Amino acid sequence: MKTASRLIPVLLVCLCLTGCAQLQNQWQQLFRPREAPPPLIPPSATQPTLEQITTAINRNSQNIRNLTSENASIHMPGVLIPLHTRLTFERPKRFRIQGFVSTLSGQEFDFGSNDDIFWLWARRGMGEVWYFRHDLYPTSPVRSAFPIDPEWFLEAIGIIEFKPTDQHIGPNRMADGNWEIISYRQTPSGQFVKRTVIDSKNGWVLRQELYTPQNEQIASAESSDFRIDRGTGIIYARQITVWWQGMDGKMTINLGSPTFNTSTPFAREMFVMPVFEGYRAVDLTSPELMQQRGVIMPTQMPTGPIVPQANIQTVIR
């Protein structure tokens, strides 16, 4: 019995060394005083205009020059244990997400973007690092196999901007009392539709959905656990649940305790596509590769769009 009792502290230490970073983060968050974020839209605006809503959301997002979190986590579909995650973002489209089983283990996945390319690598992948060029992606056939622009991922984690180049319809009052804005985006592949659901009491973005010109849903992002960064006044969602076409299940991202707008720029090397020993770099936007392989990445058709075409037409009227 004495031997067993002595082993318990040792086992606890081993657990903390191999996988308790997430437990420590949750413990810190549990006892950290939480400040309720203020609404983005004044409560007096019971019938806000499209301009009021989009201006408030744009202003909050544009205040985010950069962010980093060393204690984020990602829960992948089919994986029981959330992965310890390091997340970094810097305008305009630089970001990097690195996942580890624990703070002491080897890296499990890495995907990111710099000014020129977007890359995706997973240890249990096909022995390749996939990447594509931003300038070729909009007109590349790979878009049909991997229909998510890196810009969408930034919107999913909260860098949301209603662009003047898009057509926005709304706000439309939904059955649950929240607001809905439909946005039309013209691309080389046709007109995509984005549906944004906004909390009517606070002006926070609760849900985003993306549809193809054929009205097929290809991505969604749900935001919750809203916080305010005391140093900058930025309001952000700490938890985001993401899905895109081809994903078997949903991925949940917890931002942990992010730091916003550091005064020192991130090192340029942070946003350089890494070289992984034993993995070959493959340019998915290469015309020669598309001819050789046909469809590069497997896709899984969704069960059907959440926003029927009739609903979109109703909003237009």
C-alpha positions as CSV (number, residue, x, y, z in Angstrom):
1,M,0.0,0.0,0.0
2,K,2.8,2.4,0.8
3,T,4.4,1.7,-2.6
4,A,1.1,2.4,-4.3
5,S,0.6,5.6,-2.4
6,R,4.1,6.8,-3.4
7,L,3.4,6.0,-7.0
8,I,0.3,8.3,-7.2
9,P,2.3,11.6,-7.0
10,V,4.7,10.2,-9.6
11,L,1.9,9.3,-12.0
12,L,0.3,12.7,-11.5
13,V,3.6,14.4,-12.4
14,C,4.0,12.2,-15.5
15,L,0.5,13.1,-16.6
16,C,1.2,16.7,-16.2
17,L,4.4,16.4,-18.2
18,T,2.8,14.5,-21.1
19,G,-0.6,16.0,-21.5
20,C,-1.9,18.2,-18.8
21,A,-1.2,21.5,-20.5
22,Q,-4.9,21.6,-21.5
23,L,-5.9,20.7,-17.9
24,Q,-3.7,23.6,-16.5
25,N,-5.2,26.0,-19.1
26,Q,-8.8,25.0,-18.1
27,W,-7.9,25.4,-14.4
28,Q,-6.5,28.9,-15.0
29,Q,-9.5,29.9,-17.0
30,L,-11.9,28.6,-14.3
31,F,-10.4,30.8,-11.6
32,R,-9.6,33.8,-13.7
33,P,-12.0,36.7,-13.1
34,R,-14.2,37.0,-16.1
35,E,-15.3,40.4,-17.4
36,A,-18.5,40.4,-19.4
37,P,-17.9,42.0,-22.8
38,P,-20.0,45.0,-23.7
39,P,-22.3,44.8,-26.8
40,L,-20.9,45.9,-30.1
41,I,-24.2,47.6,-30.9
42,P,-25.9,49.9,-28.3
43,P,-28.9,48.2,-26.6
44,S,-31.0,51.2,-27.6
45,A,-30.6,50.1,-31.3
46,T,-33.6,47.7,-31.2
47,Q,-33.9,48.0,-35.0
48,P,-30.3,48.5,-36.2
49,T,-29.5,49.2,-39.8
50,L,-27.3,47.2,-42.0
51,E,-24.7,50.0,-41.8
52,Q,-24.8,50.0,-38.0
53,I,-24.2,46.3,-37.7
54,T,-21.5,46.0,-40.3
55,T,-19.7,49.0,-39.1
56,A,-19.6,47.8,-35.5
57,I,-18.3,44.3,-36.6
58,N,-15.8,45.7,-39.0
59,R,-14.4,48.1,-36.5
60,N,-13.9,45.3,-33.9
61,S,-12.1,43.1,-36.4
62,Q,-10.0,45.8,-37.9
63,N,-8.7,46.6,-34.4
64,I,-7.0,43.1,-34.5
65,R,-3.6,43.8,-36.0
66,N,-2.2,40.5,-34.7
67,L,-2.9,37.8,-32.1
68,T,-1.1,34.9,-30.7
69,S,-2.0,32.1,-28.3
70,E,0.4,29.6,-26.8
71,N,-2.3,27.7,-24.9
72,A,-5.0,27.2,-27.5
73,S,-6.4,23.7,-28.2
74,I,-8.1,22.0,-31.1
75,H,-10.5,19.0,-30.8
76,M,-10.3,17.2,-34.2
77,P,-13.1,14.8,-35.4
78,G,-12.5,11.3,-34.3
79,V,-9.7,12.3,-31.8
80,L,-10.5,11.8,-28.1
81,I,-7.9,14.1,-26.7
82,P,-7.8,17.8,-27.7
83,L,-4.5,18.8,-29.2
84,H,-2.3,21.4,-27.6
85,T,-2.2,24.2,-30.2
86,R,-0.1,27.3,-31.0
87,L,-2.0,29.9,-33.0
88,T,-0.5,33.0,-34.6
89,F,-2.1,35.6,-36.9
90,E,-0.8,38.8,-38.4
91,R,-2.4,41.0,-41.1
92,P,-3.1,40.8,-43.9
93,K,-3.3,37.0,-44.3
94,R,-0.5,35.5,-42.3
95,F,-1.4,32.8,-39.9
96,R,0.0,29.6,-38.5
97,I,-1.6,26.8,-36.5
98,Q,0.5,24.0,-35.0
99,G,-0.9,21.1,-33.1
100,F,0.8,18.8,-30.6
101,V,-0.5,15.9,-28.5
102,S,1.2,17.7,-25.6
103,T,3.7,20.4,-25.0
104,L,6.5,17.9,-24.9
105,S,5.4,15.6,-27.8
106,G,6.1,15.8,-31.5
107,Q,4.1,17.9,-33.9
108,E,0.9,16.4,-35.3
109,F,-0.2,19.0,-37.8
110,D,0.8,22.3,-39.3
111,F,-1.2,24.6,-41.5
112,G,-0.7,28.2,-42.3
113,S,-0.5,31.1,-44.7
114,N,1.9,33.8,-45.7
115,D,1.6,36.5,-48.4
116,D,2.1,34.0,-51.2
117,I,1.0,30.5,-50.3
118,F,-1.2,28.4,-48.0
119,W,0.1,25.0,-46.7
120,L,-1.3,22.0,-44.9
121,W,0.6,19.1,-43.3
122,A,-0.5,16.2,-41.0
123,R,1.8,13.6,-39.5
124,R,-0.6,10.9,-40.4
125,G,-1.1,12.2,-43.9
126,M,-0.1,10.9,-47.3
127,G,3.6,11.6,-46.9
128,E,3.1,15.0,-48.5
129,V,2.9,18.7,-47.6
130,W,0.1,20.3,-49.6
131,Y,0.3,23.9,-50.6
132,F,-1.2,26.3,-53.1
133,R,-0.6,29.8,-54.3
134,H,-3.1,32.5,-53.3
135,D,-3.0,34.1,-56.8
136,L,-3.7,30.8,-58.6
137,Y,-6.2,29.3,-56.2
138,P,-9.4,31.3,-57.3
139,T,-9.2,29.9,-60.9
140,S,-7.6,26.5,-60.1
141,P,-9.5,23.2,-60.3
142,V,-8.3,22.4,-56.8
143,R,-10.9,24.8,-55.5
144,S,-13.6,22.2,-56.3
145,A,-11.7,19.6,-54.1
146,F,-10.7,22.0,-51.4
147,P,-13.3,24.8,-51.5
148,I,-12.1,26.8,-48.5
149,D,-10.1,30.0,-49.1
150,P,-7.7,30.8,-46.3
151,E,-9.7,34.1,-45.9
152,W,-12.7,32.0,-44.8
153,F,-10.6,30.4,-42.0
154,L,-9.7,33.9,-40.7
155,E,-13.4,34.8,-40.7
156,A,-14.2,31.6,-38.9
157,I,-11.9,32.5,-36.0
158,G,-13.3,36.0,-35.7
159,I,-11.5,38.2,-38.2
160,I,-14.8,39.1,-39.8
161,E,-15.2,42.0,-42.2
162,F,-18.2,43.0,-44.4
163,K,-16.4,44.1,-47.6
164,P,-17.9,47.0,-49.7
165,T,-17.1,44.9,-52.8
166,D,-19.8,42.4,-51.7
167,Q,-23.5,42.8,-51.8
168,H,-25.1,42.7,-48.4
169,I,-28.9,42.1,-47.8
170,G,-30.5,42.6,-44.4
171,P,-30.6,42.6,-41.5
172,N,-33.5,40.1,-41.5
173,R,-35.1,39.2,-38.1
174,M,-35.0,35.5,-37.6
175,A,-37.5,33.3,-35.7
176,D,-35.3,33.3,-32.6
177,G,-35.0,37.1,-32.6
178,N,-31.4,37.3,-33.9
179,W,-30.4,39.1,-37.1
180,E,-29.4,37.5,-40.4
181,I,-27.3,39.2,-43.2
182,I,-26.9,37.6,-46.6
183,S,-23.7,38.5,-48.5
184,Y,-23.0,37.8,-52.2
185,R,-19.4,37.5,-53.2
186,Q,-18.4,37.5,-56.9
187,T,-15.4,35.2,-57.6
188,P,-13.8,33.7,-60.7
189,S,-15.8,30.6,-59.9
190,G,-19.1,32.3,-59.7
191,Q,-21.2,34.1,-57.0
192,F,-20.8,32.6,-53.5
193,V,-23.2,33.3,-50.7
194,K,-22.4,33.9,-47.1
195,R,-25.0,33.8,-44.3
196,T,-24.1,35.6,-41.1
197,V,-26.2,35.3,-37.9
198,I,-25.8,38.1,-35.4
199,D,-26.8,38.2,-31.7
200,S,-29.6,40.8,-31.6
201,K,-28.7,41.8,-28.0
202,N,-25.0,42.3,-28.4
203,G,-24.1,42.4,-32.1
204,W,-21.7,39.4,-31.8
205,V,-21.4,37.1,-34.8
206,L,-22.8,33.7,-33.7
207,R,-22.7,31.7,-36.9
208,Q,-21.3,31.9,-40.5
209,E,-22.2,29.7,-43.4
210,L,-20.7,29.6,-46.9
211,Y,-22.5,28.4,-50.0
212,T,-21.4,27.7,-53.6
213,P,-23.1,29.3,-56.7
214,Q,-25.0,26.0,-56.8
215,N,-26.4,26.7,-53.3
216,E,-24.4,23.8,-51.7
217,Q,-23.1,24.5,-48.2
218,I,-19.4,24.1,-48.0
219,A,-18.5,25.6,-44.6
220,S,-19.8,26.8,-41.3
221,A,-18.4,28.3,-38.2
222,E,-20.2,28.7,-34.8
223,S,-18.8,31.1,-32.2
224,S,-19.4,31.1,-28.4
225,D,-17.9,32.0,-25.0
226,F,-17.4,35.7,-25.9
227,R,-14.7,37.6,-24.0
228,I,-13.1,41.1,-24.0
229,D,-9.4,41.7,-24.1
230,R,-8.8,44.2,-21.4
231,G,-5.8,45.8,-23.0
232,T,-7.3,46.5,-26.4
233,G,-11.1,46.4,-25.8
234,I,-11.3,43.7,-28.6
235,I,-14.3,41.4,-28.3
236,Y,-13.6,37.8,-29.4
237,A,-15.2,34.4,-29.3
238,R,-13.0,32.0,-27.3
239,Q,-14.6,28.9,-28.7
240,I,-15.2,28.2,-32.4
241,T,-16.7,25.1,-34.0
242,V,-15.7,24.8,-37.7
243,W,-16.9,22.5,-40.5
244,W,-16.1,22.4,-44.2
245,Q,-17.0,20.2,-47.0
246,G,-15.0,16.9,-46.9
247,M,-14.6,17.0,-43.1
248,D,-16.0,14.0,-41.3
249,G,-17.4,15.8,-38.3
250,K,-16.6,19.2,-36.8
251,M,-13.4,20.7,-35.4
252,T,-13.6,22.8,-32.2
253,I,-11.0,25.5,-31.6
254,N,-10.5,27.0,-28.1
255,L,-8.3,30.1,-28.3
256,G,-7.2,29.8,-24.7
257,S,-5.8,33.1,-23.5
258,P,-4.8,35.0,-26.7
259,T,-2.6,38.1,-26.7
260,F,-3.7,40.9,-29.1
261,N,-1.7,43.5,-30.9
262,T,1.8,42.9,-29.7
263,S,4.1,45.9,-30.3
264,T,6.9,43.7,-31.8
265,P,6.2,42.2,-35.2
266,F,6.4,38.4,-35.4
267,A,9.5,36.9,-36.9
268,R,9.2,36.4,-40.6
269,E,10.3,32.8,-40.2
270,M,7.1,32.1,-38.3
271,F,5.2,32.3,-41.6
272,V,7.6,30.3,-43.8
273,M,6.3,26.9,-44.9
274,P,8.3,24.4,-42.9
275,V,10.2,21.4,-44.4
276,F,9.2,18.1,-42.9
277,E,11.7,15.3,-43.2
278,G,10.3,12.4,-45.2
279,Y,7.4,14.5,-46.6
280,R,7.3,15.8,-50.2
281,A,6.0,19.3,-50.9
282,V,3.2,19.2,-53.5
283,D,1.8,22.3,-55.3
284,L,-1.9,21.7,-55.6
285,T,-2.4,24.5,-58.0
286,S,0.1,23.0,-60.5
287,P,-1.8,22.3,-63.8
288,E,0.5,19.3,-64.5
289,L,-0.3,17.8,-61.1
290,M,-4.1,18.1,-61.7
291,Q,-3.7,16.3,-65.1
292,Q,-1.7,13.5,-63.4
293,R,-4.0,13.0,-60.4
294,G,-7.4,14.3,-61.3
295,V,-9.2,15.0,-58.0
296,I,-6.4,15.4,-55.5
297,M,-8.3,15.5,-52.2
298,P,-11.4,13.4,-51.3
299,T,-14.6,15.3,-50.8
300,Q,-17.8,14.5,-48.9
301,M,-21.0,16.1,-50.1
302,P,-23.0,17.7,-47.3
303,T,-26.5,16.5,-46.4
304,G,-27.9,19.7,-47.9
305,P,-27.8,23.4,-47.5
306,I,-29.1,24.9,-44.3
307,V,-30.3,28.0,-46.1
308,P,-32.8,27.0,-48.8
309,Q,-32.8,29.1,-51.9
310,A,-36.3,30.2,-51.1
311,N,-35.1,31.8,-47.8
312,I,-32.4,33.8,-49.7
313,Q,-35.0,35.0,-52.2
314,T,-37.2,36.1,-49.3
315,V,-34.4,38.2,-47.8
316,I,-33.7,39.8,-51.2
317,R,-37.3,41.0,-51.4
